[in-house]
Amino acid sequence: QRIAIPKGVKVAVHSRKVTVTGPRGVLKKAFTHINAQISVTDKFVTVNFWFANRKQIACVKTICSHIENMITGVTKGFEYKMRIVYTFTPIHVTILDGAKNIEIRNFMGEKVVRKIAMLDG
């Protein structure tokens, strides 16, 4: 199966370790646990299996999807929205210091106030 490489993105493969470089950064992922042949030409990434069984054929699409998501990540980026959910005891969450810290109160009914420093991004 082949994946097109857009302009401005570089893909490198060395011993089934894929590195995708783009305008938003660098992403690396290792597929060393799967015996697939991953090769790169100027415009395409090709993933092959020789004499594969059914489960190995399913891995081809999975590897391709991972590489496509890596390409999307270095070109457009991803946005994650965090949701806080509770079932029985209500949790009170406060965002402090311009989204640099989070304060969690009444987690599992505890009286302790948890303070978490958020990561950049």
Accessible surface in RSA format (square Angstrom, percent):
REM  Atomic radii and reference values for relative SASA: ProtOr
REM  Chains: A
REM  Algorithm: Lee & Richards
REM  Probe-radius: 1.40
REM  Slices: 20
REM RES _ NUM      All-atoms   Total-Side   Main-Chain    Non-polar    All polar
REM                ABS   REL    ABS   REL    ABS   REL    ABS   REL    ABS   REL
RES GLN A   1    98.70  55.2  67.34  49.2  31.35  74.7  35.43  75.4  63.27  48.0
RES ARG A   2   147.42  61.9 121.53  62.0  25.89  61.6  41.43  56.6 105.99  64.2
RES ILE A   3     8.11   4.6   5.68   4.2   2.43   5.9   8.11   5.8   0.00   0.0
RES ALA A   4    67.20  61.8  53.59  82.7  13.60  30.9  53.59  75.5  13.60  36.0
RES ILE A   5    25.31  14.4   8.34   6.2  16.97  40.9   8.36   6.0  16.95  46.0
RES PRO A   6    57.96  42.2  44.55  40.6  13.41  48.7  55.47  45.8   2.49  15.5
RES LYS A   7   205.30 100.2 175.69 107.8  29.61  70.5 126.10 113.5  79.20  84.4
RES GLY A   8    64.59  79.6   0.00   N/A  64.59  79.6  41.17 113.0  23.42  52.5
RES VAL A   9    11.43   7.5   0.08   0.1  11.34  27.3   0.08   0.1  11.34  30.8
RES LYS A  10   159.30  77.7 154.31  94.7   4.99  11.9 101.41  91.3  57.89  61.7
RES VAL A  11    15.86  10.4   0.00   0.0  15.86  38.2   0.22   0.2  15.64  42.4
RES ALA A  12    60.38  55.5  55.22  85.2   5.16  11.7  59.75  84.1   0.63   1.7
RES VAL A  13    41.62  27.4   9.47   8.6  32.15  77.5   9.63   8.4  31.99  86.8
RES HIS A  14   146.69  80.2 143.56  99.8   3.13   8.0  97.64 100.6  49.04  57.1
RES SER A  15    75.40  63.7  47.93  64.0  27.47  63.3  55.85 118.9  19.56  27.4
RES ARG A  16    72.64  30.5  69.90  35.6   2.75   6.5  10.90  14.9  61.74  37.4
RES LYS A  17   109.78  53.6 107.80  66.1   1.98   4.7  52.24  47.0  57.54  61.3
RES VAL A  18     0.62   0.4   0.00   0.0   0.62   1.5   0.00   0.0   0.62   1.7
RES THR A  19    35.79  25.5  35.26  35.7   0.53   1.3  17.55  23.6  18.24  27.6
RES VAL A  20     0.00   0.0   0.00   0.0   0.00   0.0   0.00   0.0   0.00   0.0
RES THR A  21    52.70  37.5  51.85  52.6   0.84   2.0  37.83  50.8  14.87  22.5
RES GLY A  22    14.99  18.5   0.00   N/A  14.99  18.5   3.95  10.8  11.04  24.7
RES PRO A  23   107.18  78.1  61.78  56.3  45.40 165.0  75.13  62.0  32.05 199.2
RES ARG A  24   161.00  67.6 122.15  62.3  38.85  92.5  31.15  42.6 129.85  78.7
RES GLY A  25    31.69  39.1   0.00   N/A  31.69  39.1  30.49  83.7   1.20   2.7
RES VAL A  26    81.23  53.5  53.14  48.1  28.09  67.7  53.14  46.2  28.09  76.2
RES LEU A  27    72.35  40.3  71.37  51.1   0.99   2.5  72.35  50.8   0.00   0.0
RES LYS A  28   159.35  77.7 126.84  77.8  32.51  77.4  69.76  62.8  89.59  95.4
RES LYS A  29    83.50  40.7  74.82  45.9   8.68  20.7  32.09  28.9  51.42  54.8
RES ALA A  30    50.29  46.2  34.04  52.5  16.25  37.0  34.06  48.0  16.23  43.0
RES PHE A  31     4.50   2.2   4.50   2.8   0.00   0.0   4.50   2.7   0.00   0.0
RES THR A  32    62.27  44.3  50.45  51.2  11.81  28.1  26.23  35.2  36.03  54.5
RES HIS A  33   145.18  79.3 104.82  72.9  40.35 103.2  89.44  92.2  55.74  64.9
RES ILE A  34    26.88  15.3  23.78  17.7   3.10   7.5  26.88  19.4   0.00   0.0
RES ASN A  35   114.73  79.1  97.06  93.8  17.67  42.5  23.12  55.6  91.61  88.5
RES ALA A  36     5.60   5.1   0.19   0.3   5.40  12.3   1.49   2.1   4.11  10.9
RES GLN A  37    85.20  47.6  76.87  56.2   8.34  19.8  34.15  72.7  51.05  38.7
RES ILE A  38    16.73   9.5   0.08   0.1  16.65  40.1   0.08   0.1  16.65  45.2
RES SER A  39    44.54  37.6  40.34  53.8   4.20   9.7  33.76  71.9  10.78  15.1
RES VAL A  40    54.17  35.6  22.85  20.7  31.32  75.5  22.85  19.9  31.32  85.0
RES THR A  41    83.34  59.3  69.65  70.6  13.70  32.6  75.73 101.7   7.61  11.5
RES ASP A  42   142.34  99.7 112.11 111.6  30.23  71.5  33.84  79.6 108.50 108.2
RES LYS A  43   144.42  70.5 142.33  87.3   2.08   5.0  85.80  77.2  58.62  62.4
RES PHE A  44    65.14  32.6  65.14  40.3   0.00   0.0  65.14  39.5   0.00   0.0
RES VAL A  45     0.00   0.0   0.00   0.0   0.00   0.0   0.00   0.0   0.00   0.0
RES THR A  46    26.50  18.8  26.43  26.8   0.07   0.2  17.93  24.1   8.56  12.9
RES VAL A  47     0.93   0.6   0.00   0.0   0.93   2.2   0.00   0.0   0.93   2.5
RES ASN A  48    47.57  32.8  44.69  43.2   2.88   6.9   7.39  17.8  40.18  38.8
RES PHE A  49    34.97  17.5   9.25   5.7  25.72  66.9  10.52   6.4  24.45  70.0
RES TRP A  50   177.25  71.1 156.28  75.6  20.97  49.2 150.56  80.3  26.69  43.3
RES PHE A  51   203.95 102.0 161.21  99.9  42.74 111.2 174.05 105.5  29.90  85.6
RES ALA A  52    29.67  27.3   3.32   5.1  26.35  59.9   3.90   5.5  25.77  68.3
RES ASN A  53    90.98  62.7  80.80  78.1  10.18  24.5  41.92 100.9  49.05  47.4
RES ARG A  54   212.56  89.2 202.79 103.4   9.78  23.3  76.76 104.9 135.80  82.3
RES LYS A  55   169.98  82.9 165.15 101.3   4.83  11.5 110.79  99.7  59.19  63.1
RES GLN A  56    65.33  36.5  65.33  47.7   0.00   0.0  15.38  32.7  49.96  37.9
RES ILE A  57   105.30  59.9 101.69  75.8   3.61   8.7 101.69  73.2   3.61   9.8
RES ALA A  58    62.96  57.9  49.93  77.1  13.03  29.6  59.73  84.1   3.23   8.6
RES CYS A  59    38.49  29.1  37.73  42.1   0.76   1.8   0.94   2.4  37.55  40.5
RES VAL A  60    19.61  12.9  19.61  17.8   0.00   0.0  19.61  17.0   0.00   0.0
RES LYS A  61   110.60  54.0 110.35  67.7   0.25   0.6  80.02  72.0  30.58  32.6
RES THR A  62    69.25  49.3  64.98  65.9   4.28  10.2  44.55  59.8  24.71  37.4
RES ILE A  63     0.64   0.4   0.64   0.5   0.00   0.0   0.64   0.5   0.00   0.0
RES CYS A  64     1.52   1.1   1.52   1.7   0.00   0.0   1.52   3.8   0.00   0.0
RES SER A  65    39.04  33.0  38.22  51.0   0.82   1.9  26.24  55.9  12.80  17.9
RES HIS A  66    67.38  36.8  66.72  46.4   0.66   1.7  39.13  40.3  28.25  32.9
RES ILE A  67     0.00   0.0   0.00   0.0   0.00   0.0   0.00   0.0   0.00   0.0
RES GLU A  68    74.60  42.8  71.91  54.4   2.69   6.4  23.97  46.4  50.63  41.3
RES ASN A  69    81.40  56.1  79.73  77.0   1.67   4.0  14.12  34.0  67.28  65.0
RES MET A  70    15.05   7.8  13.83   9.2   1.22   2.9  15.05  12.8   0.00   0.0
RES ILE A  71    14.37   8.2  14.37  10.7   0.00   0.0  14.37  10.3   0.00   0.0
RES THR A  72    44.77  31.8  43.08  43.7   1.69   4.0  20.63  27.7  24.14  36.5
RES GLY A  73    13.22  16.3   0.00   N/A  13.22  16.3   4.10  11.3   9.12  20.4
RES VAL A  74     2.89   1.9   2.28   2.1   0.60   1.5   2.89   2.5   0.00   0.0
RES THR A  75    44.25  31.5  27.65  28.0  16.60  39.6  23.07  31.0  21.18  32.0
RES LYS A  76   159.65  77.9 139.60  85.7  20.05  47.7  90.18  81.2  69.47  74.0
RES GLY A  77    21.24  26.2   0.00   N/A  21.24  26.2   8.04  22.1  13.20  29.6
RES PHE A  78   117.23  58.6  78.98  48.9  38.25  99.5  84.02  50.9  33.21  95.0
RES GLU A  79   141.98  81.5 108.25  81.9  33.73  80.3  47.41  91.7  94.57  77.2
RES TYR A  80   196.26  91.6 167.01  95.0  29.25  76.1 131.48  98.8  64.78  79.9
RES LYS A  81   167.75  81.8 136.65  83.8  31.10  74.1  83.95  75.6  83.80  89.3
RES MET A  82   142.64  73.9 105.94  70.1  36.70  87.4 102.36  87.0  40.28  53.4
RES ARG A  83   205.88  86.4 177.37  90.4  28.51  67.9  59.10  80.8 146.78  89.0
RES ILE A  84    80.95  46.1  49.85  37.1  31.10  75.0  53.01  38.2  27.95  75.8
RES VAL A  85   117.82  77.5  92.86  84.1  24.97  60.2  95.72  83.2  22.10  59.9
RES TYR A  86   114.28  53.4  91.17  51.9  23.11  60.1  55.81  41.9  58.46  72.1
RES THR A  87   138.24  98.3 100.97 102.4  37.27  88.8  79.82 107.2  58.42  88.3
RES PHE A  88   180.50  90.3 160.61  99.5  19.88  51.7 161.89  98.2  18.60  53.2
RES THR A  89    45.02  32.0  41.98  42.6   3.03   7.2  33.89  45.5  11.12  16.8
RES PRO A  90    57.00  41.5  57.00  52.0   0.00   0.0  57.00  47.1   0.00   0.0
RES ILE A  91    31.03  17.7  16.31  12.1  14.72  35.5  16.31  11.7  14.72  39.9
RES HIS A  92   101.66  55.6  98.27  68.3   3.39   8.7  64.88  66.9  36.78  42.8
RES VAL A  93    51.26  33.7  18.32  16.6  32.93  79.4  18.32  15.9  32.93  89.3
RES THR A  94    58.18  41.4  55.00  55.8   3.18   7.6  39.18  52.6  19.00  28.7
RES ILE A  95   117.27  66.7  92.07  68.6  25.20  60.7  92.07  66.3  25.20  68.4
RES LEU A  96    63.18  35.2  59.81  42.8   3.37   8.5  63.18  44.4   0.00   0.0
RES ASP A  97    97.51  68.3  69.41  69.1  28.10  66.4  29.75  70.0  67.76  67.6
RES GLY A  98    76.73  94.6   0.00   N/A  76.73  94.6  45.98 126.2  30.76  68.9
RES ALA A  99    66.01  60.7  51.33  79.2  14.68  33.4  51.98  73.2  14.03  37.2
RES LYS A 100   143.67  70.1 140.22  86.0   3.44   8.2  84.42  76.0  59.25  63.1
RES ASN A 101    47.22  32.6  47.22  45.6   0.00   0.0   7.09  17.1  40.13  38.8
RES ILE A 102    18.62  10.6  18.20  13.6   0.42   1.0  18.23  13.1   0.39   1.1
RES GLU A 103    19.39  11.1  19.39  14.7   0.00   0.0   0.14   0.3  19.24  15.7
RES ILE A 104    26.00  14.8  25.88  19.3   0.12   0.3  25.88  18.6   0.12   0.3
RES ARG A 105   108.19  45.4 107.96  55.0   0.24   0.6  33.00  45.1  75.20  45.6
RES ASN A 106    43.59  30.1  39.52  38.2   4.07   9.8  12.33  29.7  31.25  30.2
RES PHE A 107    74.47  37.3  74.38  46.1   0.09   0.2  74.38  45.1   0.09   0.2
RES MET A 108   145.80  75.5 118.93  78.7  26.86  64.0  89.50  76.1  56.29  74.6
RES GLY A 109    35.24  43.5   0.00   N/A  35.24  43.5  16.44  45.1  18.80  42.1
RES GLU A 110    65.90  37.8  56.10  42.4   9.80  23.3  29.96  57.9  35.95  29.3
RES LYS A 111   191.59  93.5 163.12 100.1  28.47  67.8 115.14 103.6  76.45  81.4
RES VAL A 112   102.08  67.2  95.58  86.5   6.50  15.7 101.48  88.2   0.60   1.6
RES VAL A 113    50.72  33.4  31.85  28.8  18.87  45.5  31.85  27.7  18.87  51.2
RES ARG A 114    97.37  40.9  92.76  47.3   4.61  11.0  27.25  37.2  70.12  42.5
RES LYS A 115   155.96  76.1 122.74  75.3  33.22  79.1  66.67  60.0  89.29  95.1
RES ILE A 116    79.85  45.4  75.50  56.2   4.35  10.5  79.41  57.2   0.43   1.2
RES ALA A 117    78.93  72.6  57.24  88.3  21.69  49.3  57.24  80.6  21.69  57.4
RES MET A 118    77.43  40.1  57.41  38.0  20.02  47.7  51.53  43.8  25.90  34.3
RES LEU A 119   166.16  92.5 145.22 103.9  20.93  52.6 147.53 103.6  18.62  50.1
RES ASP A 120   151.66 106.2 119.08 118.5  32.58  77.0  41.19  96.9 110.47 110.2
RES GLY A 121   125.13 154.3   0.00   N/A 125.13 154.3  70.33 193.0  54.81 122.8
END  Absolute sums over single chains surface
CHAIN  1 A     9632.6       7743.0       1889.7       5585.7       4047.0
END  Absolute sums over all chains
TOTAL          9632.6       7743.0       1889.7       5585.7       4047.0
